[in-house]
Amino acid sequence: MMMMMMMMMMMMMMMMMMMMMMMMMMMMMMMMMMMMMMMMMMMMMMMMMMMMMMMMMMMMMMMMMMMMMMMMMMMMMMMMMMMMMMMMMMMMMMMMMMMMMMMMMMMMMMMMMMMMMMMMMMMMMMMMMMMMMMMMMMMMMMMMMMMMMMMMMMMMMMMMMMMMMMMMMMMMMMMMMMMMMMIKKRKE
């Protein structure tokens, strides 16, 4: 009986031990699992964080890009506007210049007309001026020609006169000679 009891006790002890061991093991396992889980969670969190960060960065970048684009667009627009303005200014200037030129032309034409005393219509063309110039030149030429002719005539006249004079002189001389001769003859 004692023996039996002992045996039983032993058995019980053994069982207990076993159980304890098992429990311990289980606990360990559980702990391990927990740790693992924790680790996993941590990792996940980290990953999430990283992702978030990345996203944020991306967003920031996008925003920056957009801003840059906008700025560029604005700059372009400004430039375009400036260019347009410049063009307009240039056009205006050109117009002004043209007007001035026209005015000058008009003035010149008037002057020419006054000088020439011609009754013609006033137009803004260079042709008119040219024509007037030509006319002036022609007149001048004509005048010159006339003058030349006159001079020539005068010269001719002079020459004729001279000739006549000479002839007269000669005649006179001849007459004188004749007279002399006659007197001589008479004297004889």
PEMO-V604487 format. One record per residue. N is the residue number from 1. RES is the residue in one small letter. SS is DSSP state (A for helix, B for strand, O for the rest). BURIAL is b if it has 16 or more other ideal C-beta (glycine too) atoms within 10 Angstrom, else e. Layout:
BEGIN
n = [N,N]
res = [RES,RES]
ss = [SS,SS]
burial = [BURIAL,BURIAL]
END
This chain:
BEGIN
n = [1,2,3,4,5,6,7,8,9,10,11,12,13,14,15,16,17,18,19,20,21,22,23,24,25,26,27,28,29,30,31,32,33,34,35,36,37,38,39,40,41,42,43,44,45,46,47,48,49,50,51,52,53,54,55,56,57,58,59,60,61,62,63,64,65,66,67,68,69,70,71,72,73,74,75,76,77,78,79,80,81,82,83,84,85,86,87,88,89,90,91,92,93,94,95,96,97,98,99,100,101,102,103,104,105,106,107,108,109,110,111,112,113,114,115,116,117,118,119,120,121,122,123,124,125,126,127,128,129,130,131,132,133,134,135,136,137,138,139,140,141,142,143,144,145,146,147,148,149,150,151,152,153,154,155,156,157,158,159,160,161,162,163,164,165,166,167,168,169,170,171,172,173,174,175,176,177,178,179,180,181,182,183,184,185,186,187,188]
res = [m,m,m,m,m,m,m,m,m,m,m,m,m,m,m,m,m,m,m,m,m,m,m,m,m,m,m,m,m,m,m,m,m,m,m,m,m,m,m,m,m,m,m,m,m,m,m,m,m,m,m,m,m,m,m,m,m,m,m,m,m,m,m,m,m,m,m,m,m,m,m,m,m,m,m,m,m,m,m,m,m,m,m,m,m,m,m,m,m,m,m,m,m,m,m,m,m,m,m,m,m,m,m,m,m,m,m,m,m,m,m,m,m,m,m,m,m,m,m,m,m,m,m,m,m,m,m,m,m,m,m,m,m,m,m,m,m,m,m,m,m,m,m,m,m,m,m,m,m,m,m,m,m,m,m,m,m,m,m,m,m,m,m,m,m,m,m,m,m,m,m,m,m,m,m,m,m,m,m,m,m,m,i,k,k,r,k,e]
ss = [O,A,A,A,A,A,A,A,A,A,A,A,A,A,A,A,A,A,A,A,A,A,A,A,A,A,A,A,A,A,A,A,A,A,A,A,A,A,A,A,A,A,A,A,A,A,A,A,A,A,A,A,A,A,A,A,A,A,A,A,A,A,A,A,A,A,A,A,A,A,A,A,A,A,A,A,A,A,A,A,A,A,A,A,A,A,A,A,A,A,A,A,A,A,A,A,A,A,A,A,A,A,A,A,A,A,A,A,A,A,A,A,A,A,A,A,O,O,O,O,O,O,O,O,O,A,A,A,A,A,A,A,A,A,A,A,A,A,A,A,A,A,A,A,A,A,A,A,A,A,A,A,A,A,A,A,A,A,A,A,A,A,A,A,A,A,A,A,A,A,A,A,A,A,A,A,A,A,A,A,A,A,A,A,A,A,A,O]
burial = [e,e,e,e,e,e,e,e,e,e,e,e,e,e,e,e,e,e,e,e,e,e,e,e,e,e,e,e,e,e,e,e,e,e,e,e,e,e,e,e,e,e,e,e,e,e,e,e,e,e,e,e,e,e,e,e,e,e,e,e,e,e,e,e,e,e,e,e,e,e,e,e,e,e,e,e,e,e,e,e,e,e,e,e,e,e,e,e,e,e,e,e,e,e,e,e,e,e,e,e,e,e,e,e,b,e,e,e,b,e,e,b,b,e,e,e,e,e,e,e,e,e,e,e,e,e,e,b,e,e,e,b,e,e,e,e,e,e,e,e,e,e,e,e,e,e,e,e,e,e,e,e,e,e,e,e,e,e,e,e,e,e,e,e,e,e,e,e,e,e,e,e,e,e,e,e,e,e,e,e,e,e,e,e,e,e,e,e]
END
